[in-house]
Amino acid sequence: MFVMKTIRVAAAAVLFTVLASPVLAQEIVDAAPSNLYAVAAGDTATPALAQLNDSADSANAAQKVELYKQLMEINGQSRNIRNVIGNTKSTTLQIVIERSGQAALSATDGARYESIASTILGQTEATLINDIAVAQSASFSTDEIQQLIAANSSVAAAKYNAGKFTQSQSNTQQIQQYMVEAVIKIIKTFQESMAS
């Protein structure tokens, strides 16, 4: 009799376990959030929206930079930068000639210098114009930059802008920092190419 009771208790325990497992599983599933997919979709939608906004902001900023570069061409600032770059190239050539101890560079050395200086100063010019455009365009909307372009396109504005940047001390100091770096790079690269 004791064995029968033990078997019945064991059978009841097994039966209870078998029958209770789906109930417990159901309770676990029901305890999960019912908006699981909505939460997941929201989690991916927010970064996706932010990424779209970042892309739009980047495109707007790039457009403003390009417009500001146009403004710099019209108002003479780019021309002033090119003049400073040309003067830097001439001055650097004189420094290289003096350091070589010769009256002039040979045709081969002159061509080498021209190639090195043009490459470095071309990159410096592009970087300088871009850096100024990035810094300045951030203060204006696209419409404001277009208004400045229109305002600077008149004959009176052209006359005013023609001399505005040629003697500007602050602008010259800003450009001079770029030029010092370019001069050092030209001389170093030229000396390295002469040594090889």
C-alpha beads as a LAMMPS data file, in Angstrom:
LAMMPS data file: protein, C-alpha beads

196 atoms
195 bonds

1 atom types
1 bond types

-500.0 500.0 xlo xhi
-500.0 500.0 ylo yhi
-500.0 500.0 zlo zhi

Masses

1 110.0

Atoms # bond

1 1 1 0.000 0.000 0.000
2 1 1 2.856 2.308 0.831
3 1 1 4.342 1.675 -2.603
4 1 1 1.027 2.490 -4.268
5 1 1 0.754 5.765 -2.406
6 1 1 4.298 6.648 -3.367
7 1 1 3.571 5.865 -7.010
8 1 1 0.383 7.946 -6.879
9 1 1 2.228 10.869 -5.297
10 1 1 5.027 10.602 -7.857
11 1 1 2.503 10.336 -10.686
12 1 1 0.603 13.308 -9.348
13 1 1 3.829 15.296 -9.101
14 1 1 4.800 14.398 -12.671
15 1 1 1.295 15.162 -13.904
16 1 1 1.289 18.471 -12.040
17 1 1 4.685 19.362 -13.512
18 1 1 3.582 18.473 -17.039
19 1 1 0.324 20.377 -16.745
20 1 1 1.790 23.358 -14.911
21 1 1 4.694 23.945 -17.337
22 1 1 2.576 25.417 -20.154
23 1 1 0.743 27.564 -17.634
24 1 1 3.995 28.880 -16.227
25 1 1 5.344 29.412 -19.721
26 1 1 2.204 31.285 -20.639
27 1 1 2.555 33.506 -17.617
28 1 1 6.180 34.285 -18.525
29 1 1 5.219 35.175 -22.089
30 1 1 2.314 37.291 -20.911
31 1 1 4.612 39.113 -18.515
32 1 1 6.694 40.348 -21.460
33 1 1 5.841 43.839 -22.740
34 1 1 3.049 43.818 -25.278
35 1 1 4.700 46.648 -27.235
36 1 1 7.949 44.764 -27.815
37 1 1 7.958 45.457 -31.554
38 1 1 6.926 49.070 -31.094
39 1 1 9.772 49.629 -28.659
40 1 1 12.216 48.009 -31.063
41 1 1 10.882 50.073 -33.956
42 1 1 11.084 53.223 -31.851
43 1 1 14.630 52.374 -30.843
44 1 1 15.684 52.201 -34.486
45 1 1 13.479 55.034 -35.679
46 1 1 15.020 57.652 -33.390
47 1 1 18.626 57.093 -34.560
48 1 1 17.422 56.811 -38.160
49 1 1 15.640 60.157 -37.867
50 1 1 18.693 61.692 -36.228
51 1 1 20.846 60.331 -39.044
52 1 1 18.515 61.867 -41.636
53 1 1 18.644 65.191 -39.790
54 1 1 22.450 64.983 -39.606
55 1 1 22.602 64.329 -43.346
56 1 1 20.328 67.287 -44.055
57 1 1 22.349 69.529 -41.733
58 1 1 25.581 68.411 -43.397
59 1 1 24.180 69.092 -46.863
60 1 1 22.969 72.540 -45.746
61 1 1 26.350 73.340 -44.175
62 1 1 28.177 72.209 -47.326
63 1 1 25.912 74.393 -49.471
64 1 1 26.562 77.389 -47.204
65 1 1 30.333 76.811 -47.414
66 1 1 30.215 76.699 -51.224
67 1 1 28.102 79.866 -51.324
68 1 1 30.508 81.590 -48.947
69 1 1 33.416 80.626 -51.214
70 1 1 31.555 82.380 -54.050
71 1 1 31.164 85.419 -51.813
72 1 1 34.906 85.348 -51.073
73 1 1 35.627 85.378 -54.824
74 1 1 33.291 88.308 -55.380
75 1 1 34.435 90.416 -52.431
76 1 1 38.138 89.958 -53.159
77 1 1 39.119 87.848 -50.180
78 1 1 40.112 84.862 -52.349
79 1 1 42.107 87.154 -54.628
80 1 1 43.944 88.530 -51.592
81 1 1 44.751 84.999 -50.438
82 1 1 46.112 84.145 -53.906
83 1 1 48.262 87.304 -53.835
84 1 1 49.696 86.352 -50.447
85 1 1 50.355 82.832 -51.738
86 1 1 52.148 84.238 -54.797
87 1 1 54.277 86.479 -52.587
88 1 1 55.029 83.542 -50.315
89 1 1 56.144 81.476 -53.291
90 1 1 58.502 84.226 -54.477
91 1 1 59.887 84.841 -50.995
92 1 1 60.401 81.148 -50.382
93 1 1 62.265 80.832 -53.694
94 1 1 64.617 83.608 -52.606
95 1 1 65.224 81.827 -49.286
96 1 1 65.962 78.550 -51.075
97 1 1 68.391 80.295 -53.473
98 1 1 70.174 82.049 -50.586
99 1 1 70.508 78.798 -48.647
100 1 1 71.909 77.011 -51.682
101 1 1 74.683 79.610 -51.954
102 1 1 74.088 80.039 -55.686
103 1 1 72.926 83.039 -57.687
104 1 1 70.010 81.056 -59.116
105 1 1 68.678 77.528 -59.160
106 1 1 69.535 75.237 -62.047
107 1 1 66.732 74.428 -64.489
108 1 1 66.248 71.030 -62.850
109 1 1 66.222 72.468 -59.332
110 1 1 63.961 75.315 -60.453
111 1 1 61.461 72.838 -61.919
112 1 1 61.636 70.740 -58.755
113 1 1 61.055 73.832 -56.590
114 1 1 58.151 74.941 -58.804
115 1 1 56.518 71.528 -58.519
116 1 1 56.937 71.336 -54.741
117 1 1 55.892 74.939 -54.070
118 1 1 52.887 74.772 -56.403
119 1 1 51.639 71.573 -54.804
120 1 1 52.074 72.721 -51.212
121 1 1 50.812 76.257 -51.771
122 1 1 47.882 75.007 -53.859
123 1 1 46.838 72.779 -50.980
124 1 1 47.407 75.633 -48.535
125 1 1 45.246 77.980 -50.620
126 1 1 42.402 75.462 -50.833
127 1 1 42.608 74.703 -47.107
128 1 1 42.751 78.364 -46.136
129 1 1 39.785 79.354 -48.304
130 1 1 37.785 76.364 -47.088
131 1 1 38.612 76.999 -43.416
132 1 1 37.583 80.650 -43.681
133 1 1 34.377 79.703 -45.525
134 1 1 33.503 77.042 -42.931
135 1 1 34.122 79.418 -40.020
136 1 1 32.303 82.394 -41.532
137 1 1 29.366 80.577 -43.158
138 1 1 28.283 79.153 -39.794
139 1 1 27.169 82.656 -38.761
140 1 1 24.822 83.097 -41.727
141 1 1 21.820 81.376 -43.240
142 1 1 21.860 80.316 -46.885
143 1 1 19.534 83.214 -47.746
144 1 1 21.782 85.730 -45.975
145 1 1 24.848 84.520 -47.867
146 1 1 22.927 84.779 -51.143
147 1 1 21.923 88.331 -50.201
148 1 1 25.579 89.163 -49.496
149 1 1 26.554 87.718 -52.874
150 1 1 23.909 89.853 -54.581
151 1 1 24.974 92.953 -52.635
152 1 1 28.655 92.375 -53.434
153 1 1 27.956 91.896 -57.138
154 1 1 27.292 95.591 -57.839
155 1 1 29.867 97.906 -59.429
156 1 1 30.117 100.020 -56.256
157 1 1 30.732 96.903 -54.160
158 1 1 33.410 95.736 -56.604
159 1 1 35.228 99.071 -56.248
160 1 1 34.925 98.952 -52.481
161 1 1 36.087 95.347 -52.260
162 1 1 39.022 95.841 -54.624
163 1 1 41.073 97.581 -51.950
164 1 1 39.400 96.279 -48.840
165 1 1 41.581 93.236 -48.253
166 1 1 44.912 94.358 -49.658
167 1 1 46.041 96.181 -46.508
168 1 1 43.954 94.438 -43.880
169 1 1 46.247 93.703 -40.939
170 1 1 44.033 91.127 -39.235
171 1 1 43.420 89.228 -42.463
172 1 1 47.135 89.260 -43.221
173 1 1 47.962 87.831 -39.782
174 1 1 45.432 85.063 -40.252
175 1 1 46.866 84.155 -43.640
176 1 1 50.442 84.519 -42.398
177 1 1 49.998 81.588 -40.014
178 1 1 49.132 79.327 -42.941
179 1 1 52.003 80.718 -44.991
180 1 1 54.627 80.094 -42.300
181 1 1 53.585 76.450 -42.189
182 1 1 53.660 76.263 -45.988
183 1 1 57.115 77.892 -46.218
184 1 1 58.572 75.470 -43.685
185 1 1 57.051 72.549 -45.559
186 1 1 58.349 73.795 -48.948
187 1 1 61.905 74.304 -47.696
188 1 1 61.962 70.959 -45.878
189 1 1 60.548 69.066 -48.868
190 1 1 62.901 70.821 -51.286
191 1 1 65.940 70.069 -49.122
192 1 1 64.891 66.428 -48.822
193 1 1 64.469 66.158 -52.575
194 1 1 67.890 67.759 -53.131
195 1 1 69.483 65.251 -50.753
196 1 1 68.044 62.281 -52.616

Bonds

1 1 1 2
2 1 2 3
3 1 3 4
4 1 4 5
5 1 5 6
6 1 6 7
7 1 7 8
8 1 8 9
9 1 9 10
10 1 10 11
11 1 11 12
12 1 12 13
13 1 13 14
14 1 14 15
15 1 15 16
16 1 16 17
17 1 17 18
18 1 18 19
19 1 19 20
20 1 20 21
21 1 21 22
22 1 22 23
23 1 23 24
24 1 24 25
25 1 25 26
26 1 26 27
27 1 27 28
28 1 28 29
29 1 29 30
30 1 30 31
31 1 31 32
32 1 32 33
33 1 33 34
34 1 34 35
35 1 35 36
36 1 36 37
37 1 37 38
38 1 38 39
39 1 39 40
40 1 40 41
41 1 41 42
42 1 42 43
43 1 43 44
44 1 44 45
45 1 45 46
46 1 46 47
47 1 47 48
48 1 48 49
49 1 49 50
50 1 50 51
51 1 51 52
52 1 52 53
53 1 53 54
54 1 54 55
55 1 55 56
56 1 56 57
57 1 57 58
58 1 58 59
59 1 59 60
60 1 60 61
61 1 61 62
62 1 62 63
63 1 63 64
64 1 64 65
65 1 65 66
66 1 66 67
67 1 67 68
68 1 68 69
69 1 69 70
70 1 70 71
71 1 71 72
72 1 72 73
73 1 73 74
74 1 74 75
75 1 75 76
76 1 76 77
77 1 77 78
78 1 78 79
79 1 79 80
80 1 80 81
81 1 81 82
82 1 82 83
83 1 83 84
84 1 84 85
85 1 85 86
86 1 86 87
87 1 87 88
88 1 88 89
89 1 89 90
90 1 90 91
91 1 91 92
92 1 92 93
93 1 93 94
94 1 94 95
95 1 95 96
96 1 96 97
97 1 97 98
98 1 98 99
99 1 99 100
100 1 100 101
101 1 101 102
102 1 102 103
103 1 103 104
104 1 104 105
105 1 105 106
106 1 106 107
107 1 107 108
108 1 108 109
109 1 109 110
110 1 110 111
111 1 111 112
112 1 112 113
113 1 113 114
114 1 114 115
115 1 115 116
116 1 116 117
117 1 117 118
118 1 118 119
119 1 119 120
120 1 120 121
121 1 121 122
122 1 122 123
123 1 123 124
124 1 124 125
125 1 125 126
126 1 126 127
127 1 127 128
128 1 128 129
129 1 129 130
130 1 130 131
131 1 131 132
132 1 132 133
133 1 133 134
134 1 134 135
135 1 135 136
136 1 136 137
137 1 137 138
138 1 138 139
139 1 139 140
140 1 140 141
141 1 141 142
142 1 142 143
143 1 143 144
144 1 144 145
145 1 145 146
146 1 146 147
147 1 147 148
148 1 148 149
149 1 149 150
150 1 150 151
151 1 151 152
152 1 152 153
153 1 153 154
154 1 154 155
155 1 155 156
156 1 156 157
157 1 157 158
158 1 158 159
159 1 159 160
160 1 160 161
161 1 161 162
162 1 162 163
163 1 163 164
164 1 164 165
165 1 165 166
166 1 166 167
167 1 167 168
168 1 168 169
169 1 169 170
170 1 170 171
171 1 171 172
172 1 172 173
173 1 173 174
174 1 174 175
175 1 175 176
176 1 176 177
177 1 177 178
178 1 178 179
179 1 179 180
180 1 180 181
181 1 181 182
182 1 182 183
183 1 183 184
184 1 184 185
185 1 185 186
186 1 186 187
187 1 187 188
188 1 188 189
189 1 189 190
190 1 190 191
191 1 191 192
192 1 192 193
193 1 193 194
194 1 194 195
195 1 195 196
